[in-house]
Amino acid sequence: MFRLRLTAAAALALVLVLPATALAATFDVGGTVTDKGGAPVAGAEITVLVQGTDTILSTLSDENGAWALQVDADPGAVLEVNGTGPGTTSEPDNDGCVTTTTGSGQVLATLPAEGPADPVTLALDKELSGIVCTETAAPEAPAAPAAPAAPAEPGITPPATDTLPTTARSATGNATVLLVGGLAAFIGLTVAFTTTRRPRRRVVASRATRRRS
C-alpha cells in the first residue's frame, strides 16, 4: 500500500513538471553584424538577453562578422540582441586630444514556436564617441613685477581748525601792548608827581621853622 502511494505521488509530480520541461528548448541563435554602411564588422561584442529572465549570453563576431550562440528559452521568447563594435581612434589634434568612436546597435528577435530561429542581422548604426586629451596645457607666463611706487612728496600741514585767525591774534596783541604801555605811563607819572612835591613840603617846613625861630 505504501509503495502504491509513493508511485502515484511520483507520477503526479512528473505530470506537473512535464509541461514546463516540454516548453523549454535550446535554440541556435546567430547572424551577422555590420556597420552603418552594411560592411561586416569583425571583433564586435554581441550580447543576448532573454527578456523576462536573468539569462545573458555574449560572444564576439568573427572576421566575417558572423556570430552564434545557444540559448535555452521558451518558444516565443523575445531576445534583446546588443552589439558594440571595436573603437577607432583619431590622430591627436593641435591640442593633443584624440577622439575614440565606437559603433553600437540593438535589435529584438522572437523565438519561433517550432523549428530553428531565424538569422539575426545586427547593424551598428549608432556611434558613441569620447575625447581624451593627454597633453597638459602650457604653463602661463609669470606676471611682470609691479613697478615700485614713487615716494610721496611732503605736503603742507594745514592749520589747525581750533586756532584763532592771524588778524585776531594781531588785534589782541596790540590791545595788550597798549594796555601795558598806558599802565606804565600812569605809574611813571604818579611816581614823578610824588617825587616833585615832596621836596617842596620839606622846604616849606624849613622855612616855617626859620620864621618861628
C-alpha positions in Angstrom: 0.0 0.0 0.0 2.8 2.4 0.9 4.6 1.6 -2.4 1.4 2.3 -4.3 1.0 5.7 -2.8 4.7 6.6 -3.4 4.4 5.6 -7.1 1.2 7.7 -7.5 2.9 10.7 -6.0 5.9 10.4 -8.3 3.6 10.1 -11.4 1.7 13.2 -10.3 4.9 15.2 -9.9 6.1 14.0 -13.3 2.8 15.1 -14.9 3.1 18.6 -13.3 6.7 19.1 -14.3 6.4 17.7 -17.8 4.6 20.6 -19.5 7.2 23.1 -18.3 10.0 20.9 -19.4 8.4 20.2 -22.7 8.0 24.0 -23.4 11.7 24.8 -22.7 14.1 24.3 -25.6 17.6 25.1 -26.8 17.8 27.4 -29.8 20.7 28.1 -32.1 20.7 31.8 -32.4 23.1 33.6 -34.7 23.5 36.1 -37.6 25.8 38.8 -38.8 26.9 42.2 -37.5 27.5 45.1 -39.9 28.4 48.8 -39.7 26.0 51.6 -40.8 27.3 51.1 -44.3 26.5 47.4 -44.4 30.1 46.1 -44.2 30.7 43.2 -41.8 32.3 44.1 -38.5 34.9 41.7 -37.1 35.6 41.6 -33.3 32.2 43.1 -32.3 30.9 42.1 -28.9 27.4 40.6 -29.1 25.2 40.3 -26.0 21.9 38.4 -26.0 19.4 39.0 -23.2 16.2 36.8 -22.8 13.6 39.3 -21.7 11.7 38.3 -18.5 14.7 36.3 -17.3 18.2 36.8 -16.0 19.7 34.9 -18.8 22.5 36.9 -20.5 24.9 35.4 -23.1 27.7 37.1 -25.0 30.2 36.3 -27.8 32.4 38.0 -30.4 31.9 38.2 -34.2 34.5 36.5 -36.4 36.4 38.1 -39.3 33.3 37.8 -41.5 31.0 39.5 -38.9 29.2 36.2 -38.1 28.3 35.1 -34.6 26.4 32.2 -33.0 25.0 31.3 -29.5 22.9 28.6 -28.0 20.0 30.0 -25.9 17.8 28.0 -23.6 14.4 29.7 -23.6 10.7 29.1 -24.2 9.3 29.2 -27.7 8.0 32.7 -28.4 10.5 34.3 -26.0 11.8 37.7 -27.0 15.6 38.1 -27.3 17.3 41.5 -27.0 20.5 41.5 -29.1 23.0 44.2 -28.4 26.2 44.8 -30.3 29.3 47.1 -29.8 32.0 47.3 -32.4 35.7 47.9 -31.8 36.6 51.6 -31.3 38.5 53.7 -33.8 40.9 56.4 -32.5 41.8 59.6 -34.4 45.2 61.3 -34.6 45.9 63.9 -31.9 44.8 67.4 -32.8 46.6 70.7 -32.2 45.5 70.5 -28.5 46.8 66.9 -28.1 43.3 65.5 -27.9 42.2 62.2 -29.6 38.6 61.1 -30.4 37.5 57.5 -30.0 34.4 56.4 -31.9 32.6 53.2 -31.3 29.6 51.8 -33.2 26.6 50.3 -31.4 23.2 48.8 -32.2 20.3 46.9 -30.9 17.6 44.6 -32.4 14.8 42.4 -31.0 14.2 38.8 -32.2 11.4 36.4 -31.3 12.0 32.7 -31.0 9.6 30.6 -33.1 7.1 28.2 -31.7 8.5 25.4 -33.9 11.7 25.0 -35.9 15.0 26.8 -35.8 15.4 30.5 -35.1 15.8 32.9 -38.0 19.2 34.6 -38.5 19.6 38.0 -36.8 21.1 40.9 -38.7 22.5 43.5 -36.3 23.6 46.9 -37.7 25.8 49.1 -35.6 24.1 52.3 -36.8 24.8 54.4 -33.8 28.1 56.0 -32.8 29.4 56.6 -29.3 32.4 59.0 -29.1 34.7 60.3 -26.4 37.5 62.7 -26.4 40.7 62.2 -24.3 43.4 64.9 -24.0 46.8 63.5 -22.9 48.9 66.7 -23.1 48.8 69.3 -20.4 48.3 72.9 -21.2 51.3 75.1 -21.4 52.1 77.0 -18.2 51.2 80.6 -18.2 54.0 83.2 -18.3 54.7 84.8 -14.9 53.4 88.2 -14.5 55.8 91.1 -14.6 56.7 92.5 -11.2 55.0 95.7 -10.4 57.0 99.0 -10.5 57.9 100.4 -7.1 55.7 103.2 -6.0 57.2 106.7 -6.1 57.8 108.2 -2.6 55.1 110.6 -1.6 56.2 114.3 -1.6 55.8 116.0 1.8 52.7 118.1 1.8 51.9 121.3 3.7 50.3 120.6 7.0 47.0 122.5 7.1 46.5 124.9 10.1 44.6 123.5 13.0 40.9 124.4 12.9 40.8 125.3 16.6 43.3 128.2 16.5 42.4 131.9 16.2 42.9 133.7 12.9 46.1 135.8 12.4 44.2 139.1 12.4 42.5 138.2 15.7 46.0 137.5 17.2 47.4 140.8 16.0 44.4 142.8 17.3 44.7 141.1 20.7 48.4 141.6 20.9 48.1 145.3 20.0 45.4 145.9 22.7 47.6 144.2 25.3 50.6 146.3 24.4 48.6 149.5 24.5 47.1 148.5 27.9 50.5 147.7 29.4 52.0 151.0 27.9 49.2 153.1 29.4 49.6 151.4 32.8 53.3 152.0 32.7 52.8 155.7 31.7 50.3 156.2 34.5 52.7 154.6 37.1 55.5 156.8 35.8 53.5 160.0 36.0 52.4 159.1 39.6 55.9 158.5 40.7 57.2 161.7 39.1 54.5 163.8 40.6 55.1 162.3 44.1 58.8 162.9 43.9 58.4 166.5 42.7 56.0 167.5 45.6 58.0 166.0 48.5 60.9 168.4 48.4 58.6 171.4 48.4 57.0 170.2 51.6 60.4 169.9 53.2 61.4 173.4 52.1 58.2 174.9 53.3 58.7 173.1 56.6 62.2 174.5 57.0 61.1 178.0 56.1 58.4 177.8 58.7 60.9 176.7 61.2 63.2 179.6 60.4 60.4 182.1 60.8 59.4 180.6 64.1 63.0 181.0 65.3 
